[in-house]
Amino acid sequence: MMIATGTDRAEIREELSTSTYDLLVIGGGILGTSVTWMAAQAGLRVAMVDAGDFAGATSSASSKLVHGGLRYLQTGNVRLVAENHRERRALAADIAPHLVKPLTFLVPIYRGGPHGAAKLGAGVFLYSALSVFGDGMGRVITPHQAAAKVPALRTEGLRAAAVYGDHQMNDSRVAVMTVRAAVDAGAVVLNHAEVVGLRRSGGTATGTATGTATGTVTGAELRDRLSGAEFGVNARLVLNATGPWVDHLRRMEDPDAAPSIRLSKGAHLVLRRHEPWKAALTTPIDKYRVSFAIPWEDHLLLGTTDEAYEGDPADVRPTEADIAQILDEAGHAVRGEQLRREDITYAFAGLRVLPGGPGEVAAAKRETVLTRGRGGMLSVAGGKWTTYRHIGRTVFDTLAHLPGRPLGDDLADILPAVPLPGLASPDAVALRLWTDRERGARMDPLVARHLATHYGTIAFDLVKLIREDPALGERIHPDGPDIWAQAVYARDHEWAATVDDVVRRRTTLTVRGLDTPEVRARIAALLG
Ligand SMILES: Cc1cc2nc3c(=O)[nH]c(=O)nc-3n(C[C@H](O)[C@H](O)[C@H](O)COP(=O)(O)OP(=O)(O)OC[C@H]3O[C@@H](n4cnc5c(N)ncnc54)[C@H](O)[C@@H]3O)c2cc1C
């Protein structure tokens, strides 16, 4: 039997439609990817499909924080913070030190602000204690010390700043590395493949409009959005991990299914940066909400909004009002020169999934919602990027112990700390990339650093491509560190099939505002 481990779409479709899987995961955001990875590690035959690109929806629209969640302390959720910290530190130390990087955060405390210095000082102390002071001790510093870390900080009315440590990442790259980890463990995956109906025991398909909710869900009908090809996948168990679309799929299973979630939109802006930022800012806006200003990918990431959303999830995008709100709220703590509209390189929005029911979205708990429908399909949504391994593991344990044991009893133990591909110290990789070539032909240190922190040792595979064709060592756009070898690698080894897959999620061209028509045309030609 053929096993499709490459990125040839026709071959993967063939594999998907001719085998029967133990588990089919619908949705290749970080949650679906994590469960897929865990199931493959347990020795199951698992398939994962996504209607768009892997992490093309919420999972590439986050604030890019790997964090304990300082704001959860306000609701007294100490256990949740400790659990988030544990996962954060595991990712940064053991699972993905090449992709997850430490970052200092300042909470500026202004005269008349929503929280006082004593409360915030105690808050950051407790926050750091809950991660056993692994990132130093949370403390309060003077305005002068704060401005030395963030020269763009507004100092009028500033009384002090609270300091704490967390981590950050490039969410789309961590996601694609996790997809790769799942495939390395034996999963079969396909992006741009939309589930348009569910298979039932007996083989009948039901779509959203005409479906009758009888029988057990035993697979799905799919449409390849790129080629138009239609095919089906058979599985003993189906998991719906479609994030904001979770109720849409639940209604495919059972047209009468009641809503399980509500949505809240969060928008972000990326701006060119004019000064060094040695720390990020977490600025309280009111009792619950904060505004982040985070140095990210040599730029400044600002956000986010939090507003109930009732439209089609596919249509979510930042509006003019979102942009105005983000700039306005950032202006509480960031000087105007750093908040010019002409410096915006990119704006994006995503949808938080909140447990259904009434209440203010900004105060709602960000919890994972797991339900089982009349056709036996499991549906899961919500949670945090930071704890994706933990959530994946918990969901997998639930699947493994369902009544009747549809996954069987023969499951291998999952190892506790399997790293993401490319694991290494990013400093070591950058040094090797920079020094390995002859003088005069050395890799630019900025490019070396960029590759080391986005690929780890996989950067050495990119170097092999450059050795075979030196033109692939050139920058795609002169103003950014992404090189052509990344685009070729994305096409051949990272399931990139559209221009956006490459410019938005495998490289940093779009977020830096460098995906010009010429760049896009050259990448389209490369993808064929
Ligand atoms: C604004 C914002 C900021 C955030 N910031 C942070 C942060 O800084 N740190 C943190 O830890 N967490 C953060 N989060 C939370 C985190 O981003 C989410 O918990 C996580 O990305 C959810 O992943 P998911 O896989 O459930 O959903 P998604 O990433 O949305 O994945 C669902 C997938 O299902 C696919 N799909 C839908 N319908 C179909 C179909 N019919 N067939 C096949 N596939 C389908 C979609 O294409 C999509 O890719 C943030 C969330 C938001 C909204």
The ligand as an ORCA input file, in Angstrom:
! r2SCAN-3c Opt
* xyz 0 1
  C      -7.356     37.838     18.140
  C      -6.819     36.610     18.784
  C      -5.613     36.656     19.459
  C      -5.106     35.515     20.085
  N      -3.901     35.576     20.686
  C      -3.404     34.495     21.301
  C      -2.107     34.530     21.879
  O      -1.386     35.529     21.770
  N      -1.660     33.424     22.519
  C      -2.426     32.297     22.637
  O      -1.981     31.359     23.294
  N      -3.639     32.199     22.031
  C      -4.131     33.263     21.359
  N      -5.339     33.185     20.724
  C      -6.064     31.900     20.709
  C      -5.579     30.971     19.574
  O      -5.207     31.703     18.436
  C      -6.703     29.987     19.217
  O      -7.088     29.316     20.389
  C      -6.287     28.940     18.196
  O      -5.653     29.508     17.079
  C      -7.520     28.155     17.747
  O      -7.145     27.206     16.786
  P      -8.195     26.262     16.075
  O      -7.409     25.200     15.399
  O      -9.244     25.848     17.025
  O      -8.966     27.201     15.010
  P      -8.561     27.696     13.554
  O      -7.125     28.095     13.499
  O      -9.558     28.712     13.139
  O      -8.698     26.397     12.651
  C      -9.918     25.919     12.159
  C      -9.686     25.431     10.744
  O     -10.830     24.722     10.277
  C     -10.882     24.875      8.886
  N     -12.225     24.546      8.367
  C     -13.372     25.236      8.551
  N     -14.385     24.644      7.887
  C     -13.869     23.551      7.269
  C     -14.414     22.551      6.418
  N     -15.702     22.547      6.044
  N     -13.587     21.599      5.937
  C     -12.277     21.577      6.284
  N     -11.716     22.511      7.089
  C     -12.497     23.491      7.578
  C     -10.510     26.336      8.682
  O     -10.043     26.561      7.349
  C      -9.451     26.564      9.753
  O      -8.130     26.502      9.256
  C      -5.845     34.306     20.052
  C      -7.058     34.258     19.348
  C      -7.528     35.377     18.702
  C      -8.778     35.301     17.920
*
